[in-house]
Amino acid sequence: MKRKLISLLRIIRSGGNNFIRNAWLSIAATAVMMVALTIILSAVVLNVTARNAVKELSKKIKVTVYLKDDVSEPRRTIIMSRLKAEQGVDDVAYVDRREAERRFKTNVSDGDKVFIEQALALTGNTTLPESLEVSLTDLSKSGAVVKVAKEDGYKDAVDDVSVGKNDVAKETIERATSAQKYIVRGSIFAAVLFAAVSVLIIFNTIRMAIFTRGEEIRIMKLIGATPNYIRGPFLVESCMYGIIAGILANVSVYTAILSLGPKLQNQAEFAQSYNFFTSTGMMFLLLFASVFLGIIVGIVSSLLAMHKHLKLKHW
């Protein structure tokens, strides 16, 4: 056990020496891998932020289900439960006549008030009807909610259904959804491209290290070094690329989050994302993920180089 520990320490030390010995190549390999990992982490952050923003904006456009007069509370509760069970529904709120009148006086302009009052007079009503306001997490589900509210089983309670006409919010949601799609596609392409470049650079770095240490490797063979002992330093070197690149990528992404986040966290569309990514657990998770991914890329590159250029099968 002690001998294995000593061998492991020697392998780690030799890998560290190789990293320093090939300093310029090590810096180039680490820098390119850092760019690739930064793109991947940024894509995750932007994708989650865009999804949360769309979800929050969708809540501002409500489906309003107008109820007929004298609908009993049990009947209303049944309808609310059915609407809440629909996919894409965030919440269903009951608006009584008093609340409807308060909103009417507060939010409606004078010109619209006159028009609505005239419409109510023509229909023979003196007050605004009770209603159920359905908040959505996915605007595309509004049609399904309207269909449910208009089912034959609810004709005795539902008078009419309307969808909010906030054109600005709808346009913003469509832009955010479109941006999310482009972010995902663009980030996947860029991440794959830079990951491939990272593999090539690390491959060539390890290949040059193998050629540089050719005489040393031959001597190690003669004195009885095992294949794993010879391969070990190259794997340690490639792991160092991944560890350093992962840490630097995480630092760069969180520098952007912590500098821009406080300016946006007061907006409901971004508050949830900012709180999510600045939680301690998520910060450590992203750090671990970026370092782990960097190590995987480094090890794969190193194994490819050793398989091609480090001939240890014949002693």
N, C-alpha and C positions, 0 to 999 in steps of 0.2 A: 504493500500500500504506500509506504514511504517512497519507494523507488518510482512508482507511478506518479506520485505528486511532484517529485523532483523533475521527472521527465516533462510533465505538463508545464511546470514553471519555466523550464528551459525552452520549450516550444513557444510559449507566450513571449518570452524575452527575445527570442530569435525573430519572431514575427514583428515585434515592435521595432527591432533594429532594421529589418527590411523596410518597414514603413518609413523610417527616417532616412535610410540610405537612398531610397528612390523618392526623395522629397517632392520634386517637381511633378513627377508622374502621380504621386499620391495626392497632391493638392488638386491636380486636374481631374482625377477620378472621383475624388470626394466632392468637388464642386459640381460636376455634372450630375452625380447621383443626388446631391442636395437639391438641385433644380427639379429633377424628376419627382422627388418626394414632396417638395414644396407645392408643385402643381397638383399632385394627388391630394394632399391635405387641403389645399385651397378649394379644390373641386368639391370635397366633402363639405366644407364649411359653407360654400356658396350654394350648394344644392339644398342643404338643410335650411339655410336662411331663406332661399326662394320658396321652398315648400311651405315653411311656416308663414311667410308673408302672404302667399296665395290663400292659405287657410284663414288667416286673420282678416284679409280683405273680403273674402267670401261671406264672412259673418255680417258684413255691413249691408249686403243685399239680401233682404228677407222675403220669404214667401208669406203673404198675409192671407189667412183663412178667415173670412167673415162669417160669423155665426148668425143664425136666425134668432128671433126674439124668443125668450123664455126657454132656452136650452138648459136642461137640468145639469147640475154639477157632475153627477155620475156619468152622464152621456158625454159631457165635455172632457172628462178625464179619460174616457175610453178613446176618444179621438186623439187626444194629446199623446197617449201611450203608443197608439198606432203610428203616429207621425215620428215620434222619437225613435221607434224601432227601424225606421227607414235608413238605409245606408247614406252617408253624407250629411246627416242632420246633426248639428251640434247641440241645439237646445230648442225647446218650444215654450214660449211665454204666453200667458193669458193676459189680455188687455181688456179690462172692463170699460163700461161707458164713461165712468169718471176719468179714468186715465186717458181714454181716447179724446175726451173733451179738453183735458189739460194740454195734451200734445197739440191738439188742433189750435188752441189759443196761442201756444208758445212758438210752434215751428212753422205754421202756415202763414204766408203773406196775406195782406189785406185783400188783394185782388182774388186770390184763390179762395179765401174765406167766403167772399160773396158768391163765387161760383158754386162752392160746395153747399152753402146754405140754400141756394136756389134749387140745386139738385135734390137735396133732402126734402124741400117743400113739395117738389113735384112728385116724389115717391110717397109722400104722406108721413114722413118721419120727422121727428123733432130733435132727435139725438143721434149721435154716431153709433153704429152697431158694435157689439162686442166682437173680439177677434182673437185669433191665435197667430202669433208671430213666430215663424220658423227660421232659425239661423242655420246656415249651411257651412260646412267645411269644404265642400266641393260644389262650385256653382253649376257644374254640368248635371248635378242631381236634382236641380230645381224642377225639371219636367216630371221626374218620377214622383216628387212630393205633390205637385199639382194633381197628378193622376190619382194618387191615393186619396187626396182630399175630395175629389169629385166622384169617388166610387158611389155606386147606387146605395150602398149600405149607410151612407152618411147624408143622403139627400134631406132627411128630416131635420138635420142640424146645421148643415153647411149651406150658406146663401150664395157665396161667391168666393173666388180665389184670384189673387193677383200676385205678380212678381215685381219686386222693386225695380224702378227704372233709373237707377243711378248710373248714367252712362259713363261718367268719369271713373267710377269704381270698377265698372265692367271692363273698361279699356285698360286700366291699370292691371287688373287681374290677368287679362289676356297677354299683356306685355310681360308680366312676371312669369307666367306659365311658359311663354315662348322662350324667354331668357333662360329659364331652368333647363329646357331641352337643349339649347345651344351650349350651355355650360357643361352639361353631362357629356355631350358628343365631343365638344372641343377639348375638354380636359382628358377624356379617355385617349383621344388621338395624341395629344401632347405628352401625356404620361407614358404611353407605349413607346413613342418616338425617343424620348429622353431616357427611358429605361433601357431601350436597345442600345443607345449610344453609351450609356453607363456600362453595360455588359461588355461592349467592344473595347472601351478604354481600360476597364479592369482586366479584361482578357489579355490585352497587350502589355499591361503593366506586369502582370504575373508572368507572362511569357518572357519578358525581358529580365525579370528577376531570376527565372529558371536558368536562362542563358548566362547571366552574370555569375551565378553561383554554381555553374556547371562543375568546375574543379572541386569545389567544396562538397557537392553532392556525391561525386565519385569517391572521394575520400571517406565520406560517411558510409557509403555502401561497403567499402573495403573493411571498415572496422566493425561492421555488423549492425548498422542502424536499420530499423524496421521501416517499411514503406510509410506507415502512418506517422512515424517520427519525422520523416523527410517532408511529407505533405503538410504536417501540422503548421509550421510557420507561415506557409502560403495562405492557409485557411484563416489563421489569426490575422494576417495582414489584410485580407479582403474583408474580414469582419470589422476591422477598425475603420475601413472606409464607410461601411454601413452604419456603424454606431455614431461616428462623428457627423456624417451627412444627415442621419435621422434627427440628432439633437439640434443641429443648425437649422434644418427645415422646420422643426417644431418651433424653435425660437423665432424664426422669421414670420411664420404664420401667426403666432400669438402676439408678436409685436404689432402686426396690422390689426388684429382683433382688439387689443387693449388700447390702441390709439384711436381707432374709429368707433369702437363700441360705445363708449360714454356719450358720444355725440348723437347716437341713434337709439340708445336704449329707452329714451322717453317716448319713442314711437311704438305703438302696439305691434306693428308689423315686424319689428326687429328685437323687441325686448325679450321675447321667449328664446330666440336663438342666442342672444348675447348671454343670458343667464345660463343657458344649456352648456355653451362652450367654455364659460369661465368657471364652471363648477370644478371642484378639486378632482373628483373622480374622472370627469371627462378629460381634463388636462393631462392627467397621468395616463389615461387610456390612449389618447392620441400620441403621446410621447412614446409609449411602449409600442404602439402599432407602427409608427414611422421608423423606429430603431429596428424592430423585428423585420419589417419589409426591406430595409436597407441591408441587414445581415443576410437575408435570403438571396437578394440580388448579388451581393458580394460573393457568397459561397457558390452559387450557381456559376458565376463567371470564373471563379478560381478553379472549380472542378473541371470546367470545359477546357481551360488552359492546361491544367495538369494532365488531363486525359490525352491531349494532343501532343504535348511537348515534354512531359516528365515520364520517361520510360522506366518504370520500376518493375515490370513483369519479369525481366530477365536479369539475373544477378551474375 
